[in-house]
Amino acid sequence: MTYLDTHAVAALYRGDLSPFSAVALRVIDEEEDLRISPMVLLELEYLHEIKRIKVPARRIDLYQPTRGCKRMVQKSGMQGY
């Protein structure tokens, strides 16, 4: 089980892999149980409220357990910011 932080979730939602090293991407890609903590969802909602991101936290569905990086990257056409 791996928990993603706020910046990682936002970048993956946007389909932006540039913040990640090759090692980090491999680890994320191989992990079968990626999760987002309630605190990250709270931070994402706060960023939405202050207009730093356009999408509310409830629309960023990456917090569902057992979603791998491959599925997140497939969302690269979505705009999180």
N, C-alpha and C positions, 0 to 999 in steps of 0.2 A: 504494500500500500504506500503510495506517494501522494503527499499533499502539495498542490501547486500554490504559489503565492499570487498576490494580486497582479503584479506586473506580468507574470507568466501567463495567467489566465487571459488578461487583456491582449497580450501579443498573440497568443494562439487563436483567440477569437477573431482577431483581425487577419489571421493567416500570415503574420509577420514572424518569420523564424530567425531574423537577423540578431535578436538579443541572445540567442542560444549558441553555445559551443557545439561542436560535432559530438562530443561526449555527452553533453546534456540532452541533445536531441535523441541520441541512441538510447539513453536511459529512459527518457519519457516514452519513446516509441516502443520499447520492450516491456514497459510496465503495463500490466493488465488491469490494475486497480488505481487509477488516478482519481484524486478527490480534491474538493475545494472545501475549506473549513467555513463555518458560519461567519467567522470574522472577515474572511475575504469577500463573502457575499455582502456583508455590511459595508465594507470599504467600497465595493463596486457601486452599491446603491448611493453611497455618499458622493462618489465621483459623478454619478448621474445627476444627483440633486444640484450640485454646484456647476453643472454643465461642462464637466471635463470629458465626459463620454456621453454619447447620444443614446445608448441602449441601456435600459434599466437592467439591474442584476437578474431579475426573474426571466428575462429573455435570453440571457447567456446560459445556455443549458449544458455547459461543460461540467457542471458540478455533479452530474449523474455519475455514480460509481461505475467502474469497469469500462470507461470509454478510453481508448488509446489515442495517442498523438495522431495516428494516421487519420482517424475520423475527425479530429479537430482541424487538422490541416486541410481536409476536404472542404471545410467551411470557408476557405480562403476568399471566396467571392463575397462574403459578408463584410459589411463595414461596421466595426465596433466603435470607431471614433468619428 
